[in-house]
Structure formats: C-alpha cells, structure tokens
C-alpha cells in the first residue's frame, strides 16, 4: 500500500512541470512548438508563412523581432524571411511548396528574449 501511494505521489510531482505553461492550443490553426522563452505557432499557407509568438499563453509583441523559416518540403529546401506585421505576428512569403509531412526550422530573434530555434512537423 505504501509503495503504491509513493508511486502515485511521485508520478503527480513529475507531471507538474508539464502543466506549468498551461495547455498549448493552436489559436490560428497552425502547429505549436514551445521553446525556452518563446512559444510559437507556425501557420503554413500556400501564399505565406505566419508565426505567432507567445510566452506562458500571453501574446508577445513582435515589433523589433525578426526570423526565418527553413522549410523542407517535397524534397526541396526553401528559406523564407520573417518580418513583424502586427501584434504578435511575423509573416513572410517566397518561393516554396507545401507537401504533406513538411518540416520547418524557425529561427527567431525577439527583443527581450533569448534567440530561439524551433522545429516543426507540418501535417
């Protein structure tokens, strides 16, 4: 009985850090990845790529931020520069294709936060 109680207590303690940042929900229909200081949602559209920034569920101001997306899709590699648009959104467009199972590496530089490199797997 004591060992079962101890196991339950330990599993509860180990799950707390997972809940520390709350639930990650894609507010814009994209894919979310959590970095050290930045949580990013990548929305990949045929005409542009958008990245929404947040920290602990709160939108981060994208003004002064910069970044790029390295997109690996359909056997092709493309780099798309990101620039702030409004609020917490960065956007960029370029010559790329979107294929099922595409991978993306997003490099972000945001004032007041450490630079981040986040990896995404697109549906």
C-alpha positions in Angstrom: 0.0 0.0 0.0 2.8 2.4 0.9 4.7 1.7 -2.3 1.5 2.4 -4.4 1.0 5.7 -2.5 4.6 6.6 -3.0 4.4 5.8 -6.8 1.2 7.9 -7.1 2.8 10.8 -5.3 6.0 10.7 -7.4 4.0 10.5 -10.7 2.0 13.5 -9.6 5.1 15.5 -8.9 6.8 14.6 -12.2 3.8 15.7 -14.2 3.7 19.2 -12.6 6.3 20.8 -14.9 4.3 19.7 -18.0 1.3 21.7 -16.7 3.3 24.8 -15.8 2.8 26.5 -19.1 -0.9 25.5 -19.5 -2.5 23.9 -22.5 -0.9 24.6 -25.9 -3.8 25.2 -28.2 -3.4 26.5 -31.8 -5.4 29.7 -31.9 -4.7 30.3 -35.6 -5.0 26.7 -37.0 -1.2 26.1 -37.1 1.3 23.9 -35.3 2.6 25.0 -31.9 6.1 24.4 -30.5 7.3 25.6 -27.1 10.9 26.9 -26.8 12.8 28.1 -23.8 11.4 31.6 -23.6 9.0 31.7 -26.7 6.1 29.6 -27.8 5.5 29.8 -31.5 2.6 28.8 -33.7 3.5 28.3 -37.3 0.7 28.7 -39.8 1.8 27.5 -43.3 -0.3 28.7 -46.2 0.5 28.5 -49.9 0.8 32.2 -50.1 2.7 33.0 -46.9 4.1 31.6 -43.6 3.0 33.2 -40.4 4.4 32.8 -36.9 2.5 33.9 -33.8 4.6 34.5 -30.7 3.6 34.0 -27.0 5.1 33.4 -23.6 3.2 31.4 -21.0 0.0 31.8 -23.0 0.3 35.6 -23.3 1.0 37.2 -26.8 4.4 38.7 -27.2 4.9 41.9 -29.1 6.6 41.0 -32.4 7.7 44.6 -33.1 11.5 44.6 -33.5 11.5 40.8 -33.9 13.0 39.0 -36.9 13.3 35.5 -38.1 13.4 33.0 -40.9 11.8 29.7 -41.7 13.9 26.9 -43.3 11.2 24.8 -45.0 11.9 21.2 -46.1 9.0 20.1 -48.2 8.6 17.7 -51.1 12.4 17.1 -51.4 13.0 20.8 -51.8 14.5 23.3 -49.3 13.4 27.0 -49.1 14.3 29.8 -46.8 11.6 32.4 -46.0 12.5 35.6 -44.1 10.0 36.7 -41.4 9.2 40.3 -40.5 6.7 41.7 -37.9 3.3 42.5 -39.2 1.1 43.4 -36.2 0.6 42.4 -32.6 2.4 39.1 -32.0 2.6 38.0 -35.7 5.5 37.7 -38.0 5.0 36.9 -41.7 7.0 36.1 -44.8 6.5 34.8 -48.3 8.7 33.4 -51.0 9.2 30.6 -53.5 8.3 27.4 -51.6 6.0 24.5 -51.8 4.0 22.8 -49.1 3.8 19.0 -49.2 2.3 16.7 -46.5 4.8 15.9 -43.8 6.9 19.0 -44.4 9.4 20.0 -41.8 10.3 23.5 -40.7 13.0 25.1 -38.6 12.1 28.5 -37.4 14.8 30.8 -36.1 13.6 33.8 -34.0 15.2 36.8 -32.6 12.9 38.8 -30.3 13.9 41.8 -28.2 14.0 40.9 -24.5 14.2 37.1 -25.1 16.9 34.7 -26.0 17.2 33.7 -29.6 15.2 30.5 -30.4 15.4 27.8 -32.9 12.2 25.7 -33.1 11.5 22.6 -35.1 8.0 21.9 -36.6 6.4 19.0 -38.3 3.6 20.1 -40.5 0.5 17.9 -41.2 
